[in-house]
Amino acid sequence: MAKLVMIAMLILVGLFMSGCTSAKNVKKPCCIQCVEAFSQSPVGVGPSAAMCGGFTSTVSIGEECDAYFQTSPMTVQQCQKLTNSPKDI
């Protein structure tokens, strides 16, 4: 019984860790989409107030990125800093 509990816990930890990696893998590409969409948007606020996925634009972001920004809100300015950074955050 103890072995089954240990195996179940290892599986849960593995699933949690793969979710973290997956979120990190979409962050920068989604920020690139956000910054591009903002550049084509008539939004009347600056990048520090515009939330990725929360403004209209002639360029849309993908569904995966829209879902990412729903759970991990970021401003356009935060994404601009990330996409200009040579190091992945």
Summary of the structure (lengths in Angstrom):
residues: 89
radius of gyration: 17.2
end to end distance: 40.7
largest distance: 60.5
contacts: 232
relative contact order: 0.17
helix: 63%
strand: 2%
